[in-house]
Amino acid sequence: MLQIGFIRENQEKVIKALAKRNIDAKATVDEVVQLDEKRRSTQVELDNILSESNKLSKDIGDLMKAGEKSKATILKEKTVILKEKSKDLAEKADALANELLEKLYTLPNLPADIVPEGKTPEENVNVFQEGAIPVLHEGAQPHWELVKKYDIIDFELGNKITGAGFPVYKGKGAKLQRALITYFLDKNTDAGYKEYQVPHLVNEASAYGTGQLPDKDGQMYHDATDNLYLIPTAEVPVTNLFRDVILNENELPVLATGYTPCFRREAGSYGAHVRGLNRLHQFDKVEIVRIEHPDKSYEALEGMVEHVKMILQELKLPYRILRLCGGDMGFTSALTYDFEVFSTAQDRWLEISSVSNFETFQANRLKLRYKDKDGKNQLAHTLNGSSLALPRVLAGILENYQTPEGIVIPEVLRKYTGFDLID
């Protein structure tokens, strides 16, 4: 969430920055500033009345001690009137504060200066590409055909049990899935990330804290009885571990990782681009989260990018890195790099990771702060990345590693799978 003080002092800058997201924010910014002015003036009026009331209480005490009860009674009548006024003003101030908060929740984060202009994914900037695209044998197939051929993932069985977008992994398919999860976690913990096992449901405060609400309301599975949400990513519970926390500056950075299933209602449209593992309602993902000093967060972002690059290099998958344009960037992000793996069988790029810096946007919602060297509380910067999302990584492995004899397991995964070929 943007800080109201920053908006108030930088209105034109905020409007210009959000224009890079193709948002005309002038009316909202004007309304936010006006609400804040009303809230502040109401609070000043309330503070003055409370101060006056406190002074009268002292005077009443002095008069009672002096035996001047009649004068004290007159002042008591004034305090009754002031009490009613203060009650009304307090209610008004609370209502204005809540209205202001709701408006602030609708404003996305400001894009960093290096975020390119653009409205669509086609305007994202390719900043790095690595890995040779394999030449497949004649008759090579997309993964949704391969999984049936080798009986390793069953989409129809998942559809019977739950519905579309909930696959069942079987035999070597289940072992390969588990191998990828363990491999990703091992790479992350070896890099200094502390592993957490976290709840798969979160409360409303957690969803607001990381920015899923109100922006993604309706896209998450919601249990109305207990008002809990199935997580769309481990980012939500892992980052919320530090909600309402004040860290010491020497405790930064904080590095965390976790594996969770993820649940998203938006499965998308029909067609080859969302077939099979390309888009699911339930999928597995390993996440990395960092809490950083503001002066070091962009250096940390580059380190996270290098970390994901290393994993894809070890898997020997052809990939590219995109810097997202303003129109394609997530609501909470200041800067995002997307990783995409090339699927030779589908002849298309598949997104498999997003690595983002949120600067203070999430920390302001979470009240996640650190105490600087002067003892003052400052908002930290939060970052997160997929390391990695499994469905499209798995699709890339199945399609790019297929041979006439079967699907070869990437060498780095064989100690986890216990086999080197799916046949």
C-alpha positions as CSV (number, residue, x, y, z in Angstrom):
1,M,0.0,0.0,0.0
2,L,1.3,3.4,-0.9
3,Q,2.0,5.7,2.1
4,I,-0.5,8.6,2.4
5,G,2.3,11.0,3.3
6,F,4.2,10.2,0.1
7,I,1.0,10.6,-2.0
8,R,0.2,13.9,-0.4
9,E,3.6,15.3,-1.1
10,N,4.1,13.7,-4.5
11,Q,0.7,13.8,-6.2
12,E,1.9,14.5,-9.8
13,K,4.7,11.9,-9.4
14,V,2.2,9.2,-8.3
15,I,-0.2,10.1,-11.1
16,K,2.6,10.0,-13.7
17,A,4.0,6.7,-12.4
18,L,0.6,4.9,-12.4
19,A,0.1,6.1,-16.0
20,K,2.9,3.7,-16.8
21,R,0.5,1.0,-15.7
22,N,-2.1,2.5,-18.1
23,I,-4.1,3.8,-15.1
24,D,-5.6,7.3,-14.9
25,A,-5.2,7.8,-11.2
26,K,-5.9,11.5,-10.9
27,A,-9.4,11.3,-9.6
28,T,-8.4,8.6,-7.0
29,V,-5.4,10.6,-5.9
30,D,-7.4,13.8,-5.6
31,E,-10.0,11.9,-3.5
32,V,-7.4,10.3,-1.3
33,V,-5.7,13.7,-0.6
34,Q,-9.1,15.3,0.2
35,L,-10.1,12.4,2.5
36,D,-6.8,12.7,4.3
37,E,-7.2,16.5,4.7
38,K,-10.7,15.9,6.2
39,R,-9.3,13.1,8.5
40,R,-6.5,15.3,9.7
41,S,-8.6,18.4,10.4
42,T,-11.1,16.2,12.2
43,Q,-8.3,14.7,14.3
44,V,-7.0,18.2,15.1
45,E,-10.5,19.3,16.2
46,L,-10.8,16.1,18.3
47,D,-7.4,16.6,19.9
48,N,-8.2,20.2,20.9
49,I,-11.5,19.1,22.5
50,L,-9.8,16.3,24.4
51,S,-7.1,18.7,25.6
52,E,-9.8,21.2,26.7
53,S,-11.7,18.5,28.4
54,N,-8.5,17.3,30.3
55,K,-7.9,20.9,31.4
56,L,-11.4,21.2,32.7
57,S,-11.1,18.0,34.6
58,K,-8.0,19.4,36.4
59,D,-9.8,22.7,37.1
60,I,-12.8,20.8,38.5
61,G,-10.5,18.9,40.8
62,D,-8.9,22.2,42.0
63,L,-12.3,23.8,42.6
64,M,-13.6,20.8,44.6
65,K,-10.5,21.0,46.8
66,A,-11.1,24.7,47.3
67,G,-14.7,24.0,48.3
68,E,-16.2,25.9,45.3
69,K,-18.7,23.2,44.3
70,S,-21.0,25.5,42.3
71,K,-18.2,26.6,40.0
72,A,-17.1,23.0,39.7
73,T,-20.7,22.0,38.7
74,I,-20.7,24.5,35.9
75,L,-17.5,23.1,34.5
76,K,-18.8,19.6,34.8
77,E,-21.7,20.5,32.5
78,K,-19.2,21.8,30.0
79,T,-17.3,18.5,30.1
80,V,-20.5,16.6,29.4
81,I,-21.0,18.7,26.2
82,L,-17.3,18.2,25.2
83,K,-17.6,14.5,25.8
84,E,-20.5,14.2,23.3
85,K,-18.6,16.3,20.8
86,S,-15.5,14.2,21.2
87,K,-17.5,11.0,20.7
88,D,-19.0,12.3,17.5
89,L,-15.7,13.5,16.2
90,A,-14.0,10.2,17.1
91,E,-16.6,8.3,15.1
92,K,-16.2,10.7,12.2
93,A,-12.4,10.4,12.3
94,D,-12.6,6.6,12.4
95,A,-15.1,6.6,9.4
96,L,-12.8,8.9,7.4
97,A,-9.7,6.7,8.3
98,N,-11.5,3.6,7.1
99,E,-12.8,5.3,3.9
100,L,-9.2,6.5,3.2
101,L,-7.8,3.0,3.8
102,E,-10.3,1.5,1.4
103,K,-9.2,4.0,-1.3
104,L,-5.5,3.4,-0.6
105,Y,-6.1,-0.4,-1.1
106,T,-7.3,0.3,-4.7
107,L,-4.0,1.9,-5.7
108,P,-1.3,-0.4,-7.1
109,N,2.4,0.0,-6.4
110,L,4.4,2.5,-8.4
111,P,6.6,1.0,-11.1
112,A,10.3,1.4,-10.7
113,D,12.0,3.8,-13.1
114,I,13.4,1.0,-15.3
115,V,10.0,-0.6,-15.9
116,P,9.3,-0.2,-19.6
117,E,6.2,1.4,-21.0
118,G,3.7,-1.0,-22.4
119,K,0.2,-2.4,-22.2
120,T,0.5,-6.1,-23.2
121,P,2.9,-9.0,-22.6
122,E,4.2,-8.5,-26.2
123,E,5.8,-5.2,-24.9
124,N,7.8,-6.9,-22.2
125,V,11.6,-6.6,-22.7
126,N,13.8,-9.7,-23.2
127,V,16.8,-9.0,-21.1
128,F,18.5,-12.5,-21.2
129,Q,18.3,-15.8,-23.0
130,E,20.3,-19.0,-22.6
131,G,20.2,-22.6,-23.6
132,A,20.0,-24.3,-27.0
133,I,16.5,-25.3,-28.1
134,P,16.6,-29.1,-28.7
135,V,15.7,-30.7,-32.0
136,L,13.1,-33.3,-31.3
137,H,12.6,-36.6,-33.1
138,E,9.9,-37.1,-35.6
139,G,6.6,-37.7,-33.9
140,A,7.4,-35.7,-30.8
141,Q,4.3,-34.9,-28.7
142,P,3.1,-32.2,-26.3
143,H,3.1,-33.2,-22.6
144,W,-0.7,-33.8,-22.5
145,E,-0.2,-36.7,-24.9
146,L,3.1,-37.9,-23.3
147,V,1.5,-38.3,-19.9
148,K,-1.2,-40.5,-21.3
149,K,1.3,-42.6,-23.3
150,Y,3.5,-43.2,-20.1
151,D,0.6,-43.2,-17.6
152,I,2.2,-40.6,-15.3
153,I,-0.5,-37.9,-15.0
154,D,-4.2,-38.4,-15.3
155,F,-6.3,-35.3,-16.0
156,E,-9.5,-37.2,-16.5
157,L,-9.2,-38.9,-13.1
158,G,-8.6,-35.5,-11.5
159,N,-11.7,-34.2,-13.3
160,K,-13.8,-37.1,-11.9
161,I,-12.6,-36.5,-8.3
162,T,-12.8,-32.7,-8.3
163,G,-13.1,-31.0,-11.7
164,A,-11.0,-29.6,-14.5
165,G,-7.6,-28.2,-13.4
166,F,-6.9,-30.8,-10.6
167,P,-4.6,-33.4,-12.1
168,V,-3.6,-36.7,-10.5
169,Y,0.1,-37.6,-10.6
170,K,0.9,-41.3,-10.8
171,G,3.9,-43.6,-10.5
172,K,7.0,-42.1,-12.0
173,G,5.1,-38.9,-12.6
174,A,4.4,-38.5,-8.8
175,K,8.1,-39.3,-8.1
176,L,9.3,-36.8,-10.6
177,Q,7.0,-34.2,-9.1
178,R,8.3,-35.0,-5.6
179,A,11.9,-34.9,-6.9
180,L,11.5,-31.4,-8.3
181,I,10.1,-30.1,-5.0
182,T,12.9,-31.6,-3.0
183,Y,15.5,-30.4,-5.4
184,F,14.2,-26.8,-5.4
185,L,14.0,-26.7,-1.6
186,D,17.6,-28.1,-1.4
187,K,18.9,-25.4,-3.8
188,N,17.1,-22.7,-1.8
189,T,18.3,-23.9,1.7
190,D,21.8,-24.3,0.4
191,A,21.7,-20.7,-0.7
192,G,20.8,-19.6,2.8
193,Y,17.0,-19.6,2.7
194,K,15.3,-20.9,5.9
195,E,12.7,-23.5,5.1
196,Y,9.1,-23.1,6.5
197,Q,6.1,-25.4,6.4
198,V,3.1,-23.0,6.5
199,P,-0.7,-23.2,6.5
200,H,-2.5,-23.6,3.2
201,L,-5.4,-21.4,4.3
202,V,-5.0,-17.8,5.5
203,N,-7.2,-15.2,7.1
204,E,-8.4,-12.0,5.6
205,A,-5.7,-9.9,7.3
206,S,-3.0,-12.1,5.7
207,A,-4.6,-11.7,2.2
208,Y,-4.7,-7.9,2.7
209,G,-1.2,-7.9,4.0
210,T,0.5,-9.2,0.8
211,G,-2.0,-7.5,-1.5
212,Q,-4.1,-10.3,-2.7
213,L,-7.1,-8.5,-1.3
214,P,-9.0,-6.6,-2.5
215,D,-7.2,-6.9,-5.9
216,K,-7.6,-10.6,-6.3
217,D,-11.0,-11.0,-4.6
218,G,-13.0,-13.6,-6.5
219,Q,-9.9,-15.3,-7.9
220,M,-9.1,-17.1,-4.6
221,Y,-11.1,-20.0,-3.2
222,H,-12.9,-18.7,-0.1
223,D,-14.5,-20.5,2.8
224,A,-17.2,-18.1,3.8
225,T,-18.1,-19.9,7.0
226,D,-14.7,-19.3,8.6
227,N,-13.7,-16.5,6.3
228,L,-10.5,-18.2,5.2
229,Y,-8.8,-18.3,1.8
230,L,-6.9,-21.1,0.1
231,I,-3.5,-19.7,-0.7
232,P,-2.7,-18.7,-4.4
233,T,1.0,-18.9,-3.5
234,A,3.3,-19.6,-0.5
235,E,4.3,-15.9,-0.7
236,V,1.1,-15.1,1.3
237,P,1.7,-17.2,4.5
238,V,5.5,-17.0,4.4
239,T,5.5,-13.2,4.2
240,N,2.8,-12.9,6.8
241,L,5.1,-14.7,9.3
242,F,6.6,-11.2,9.7
243,R,3.4,-9.2,9.9
244,D,3.4,-6.7,12.8
245,V,7.1,-7.5,13.4
246,I,9.8,-5.0,14.1
247,L,13.2,-6.4,13.3
248,N,16.6,-5.0,14.3
249,E,18.6,-3.7,11.4
250,N,21.3,-6.3,12.1
251,E,18.7,-9.1,11.5
252,L,18.3,-8.1,7.9
253,P,18.2,-9.7,5.4
254,V,15.6,-12.4,6.2
255,L,15.6,-15.3,3.7
256,A,12.7,-17.8,3.7
257,T,11.5,-20.6,1.5
258,G,8.6,-23.0,1.5
259,Y,6.8,-25.5,-0.6
260,T,3.0,-25.4,-0.8
261,P,0.2,-26.4,-3.1
262,C,-1.4,-23.3,-4.7
263,F,-5.0,-22.8,-5.5
264,R,-6.4,-20.4,-8.1
265,R,-9.9,-20.2,-9.4
266,E,-9.0,-18.5,-12.7
267,A,-8.2,-21.5,-15.0
268,G,-8.6,-19.4,-18.2
269,S,-10.1,-20.1,-21.5
270,Y,-10.0,-23.2,-23.6
271,G,-7.3,-24.0,-26.2
272,A,-3.9,-25.4,-26.5
273,H,-2.3,-22.5,-24.6
274,V,-4.0,-23.7,-21.4
275,R,-4.1,-27.4,-22.0
276,G,-2.7,-30.0,-19.7
277,L,-0.2,-28.5,-17.2
278,N,-0.2,-25.1,-18.8
279,R,-2.8,-23.7,-16.4
280,L,-4.3,-25.4,-13.4
281,H,-6.6,-24.7,-10.4
282,Q,-4.2,-26.6,-8.1
283,F,-0.5,-26.8,-8.6
284,D,2.7,-27.1,-6.6
285,K,5.2,-24.3,-6.1
286,V,8.4,-23.6,-4.1
287,E,8.7,-20.0,-3.1
288,I,11.5,-17.8,-1.9
289,V,10.9,-14.6,0.1
290,R,13.3,-11.9,1.3
291,I,13.0,-9.0,3.7
292,E,15.6,-6.5,3.0
293,H,17.0,-3.1,4.0
294,P,15.7,-0.6,1.4
295,D,19.3,0.3,0.3
296,K,20.0,-3.3,-0.6
297,S,16.7,-4.7,-2.1
298,Y,17.6,-4.2,-5.7
299,E,20.9,-5.9,-5.3
300,A,19.0,-8.7,-3.6
301,L,16.6,-8.9,-6.5
302,E,19.5,-9.4,-8.9
303,G,20.7,-12.1,-6.6
304,M,17.3,-13.9,-6.7
305,V,17.4,-13.7,-10.5
306,E,20.8,-15.3,-10.6
307,H,19.6,-18.0,-8.2
308,V,16.7,-19.0,-10.5
309,K,19.1,-18.9,-13.5
310,M,21.4,-21.4,-11.8
311,I,18.5,-23.9,-11.2
312,L,17.4,-23.7,-14.9
313,Q,21.1,-24.1,-16.0
314,E,21.3,-27.3,-13.9
315,L,18.1,-28.6,-15.4
316,K,19.5,-27.7,-18.8
317,L,16.3,-26.1,-20.0
318,P,16.3,-23.3,-22.6
319,Y,15.0,-20.2,-20.9
320,R,14.7,-16.4,-21.2
321,I,14.2,-13.6,-18.7
322,L,11.7,-10.7,-19.4
323,R,11.4,-7.4,-17.6
324,L,7.7,-6.8,-17.4
325,C,6.2,-3.6,-18.8
326,G,3.9,-1.5,-16.7
327,G,0.7,-2.9,-18.2
328,D,1.7,-6.5,-17.5
329,M,3.1,-6.1,-14.0
330,G,1.3,-7.4,-10.9
331,F,-0.6,-5.1,-8.6
332,T,1.9,-5.2,-5.7
333,S,5.2,-5.1,-7.7
334,A,7.6,-2.3,-8.3
335,L,9.7,-4.4,-10.7
336,T,9.2,-7.9,-12.0
337,Y,11.3,-10.3,-14.0
338,D,9.5,-13.3,-15.5
339,F,11.4,-16.5,-16.4
340,E,10.0,-18.5,-19.4
341,V,11.1,-22.0,-20.5
342,F,10.8,-22.9,-24.2
343,S,8.6,-25.9,-24.9
344,T,9.8,-27.4,-28.2
345,A,6.9,-29.7,-28.6
346,Q,4.4,-26.7,-28.2
347,D,6.7,-24.3,-30.0
348,R,6.1,-21.6,-27.4
349,W,7.5,-20.0,-24.2
350,L,6.0,-21.1,-20.9
351,E,6.2,-18.8,-17.8
352,I,7.7,-20.7,-14.9
353,S,8.8,-18.0,-12.4
354,S,8.2,-14.4,-11.4
355,V,10.8,-12.6,-9.3
356,S,9.7,-9.2,-7.9
357,N,10.6,-6.4,-5.6
358,F,7.6,-4.8,-3.8
359,E,9.7,-2.1,-2.0
360,T,7.6,-0.9,0.9
361,F,4.2,-1.7,-0.6
362,Q,3.6,-4.9,1.3
363,A,5.5,-3.8,4.3
364,N,3.2,-0.8,4.8
365,R,0.2,-3.1,4.8
366,L,1.9,-5.7,7.0
367,K,3.4,-3.1,9.4
368,L,6.7,-4.9,8.8
369,R,9.5,-2.6,10.1
370,Y,13.0,-2.6,11.2
371,K,14.7,-0.4,13.8
372,D,17.5,1.7,12.2
373,K,20.8,2.7,13.8
374,D,19.1,5.8,15.3
375,G,16.4,3.6,16.9
376,K,13.7,4.8,14.5
377,N,11.2,2.3,13.0
378,Q,11.4,2.1,9.2
379,L,9.5,0.1,6.6
380,A,11.4,-2.8,5.2
381,H,11.4,-3.9,1.6
382,T,9.9,-7.3,0.7
383,L,10.7,-9.5,-2.3
384,N,9.6,-12.9,-3.6
385,G,10.1,-15.3,-6.4
386,S,9.0,-18.7,-7.7
387,S,11.8,-21.1,-7.2
388,L,10.1,-22.7,-9.0
389,A,6.5,-23.3,-10.1
390,L,6.3,-26.9,-11.0
391,P,3.6,-27.5,-13.7
392,R,5.3,-25.7,-16.6
393,V,8.8,-26.8,-15.5
394,L,7.5,-30.3,-15.6
395,A,5.9,-29.7,-19.0
396,G,9.2,-28.4,-20.3
397,I,11.1,-31.4,-19.0
398,L,8.6,-33.9,-20.4
399,E,8.6,-32.2,-23.8
400,N,12.2,-31.2,-24.3
401,Y,13.7,-34.4,-22.8
402,Q,11.5,-36.8,-24.8
403,T,13.2,-39.4,-27.0
404,P,11.9,-42.4,-29.1
405,E,12.9,-44.6,-26.1
406,G,11.2,-42.5,-23.4
407,I,11.6,-39.3,-21.4
408,V,15.1,-38.8,-20.1
409,I,15.4,-37.5,-16.5
410,P,17.7,-34.4,-16.2
411,E,20.9,-35.6,-14.6
412,V,20.6,-33.3,-11.6
413,L,17.3,-34.9,-10.6
414,R,18.3,-38.6,-10.8
415,K,19.5,-38.8,-7.2
416,Y,16.0,-37.7,-6.2
417,T,14.0,-39.8,-8.6
418,G,16.0,-43.1,-8.4
419,F,15.5,-43.6,-12.1
420,D,16.8,-41.9,-15.3
421,L,14.1,-42.7,-17.8
422,I,10.3,-42.8,-18.0
423,D,9.4,-45.5,-20.5
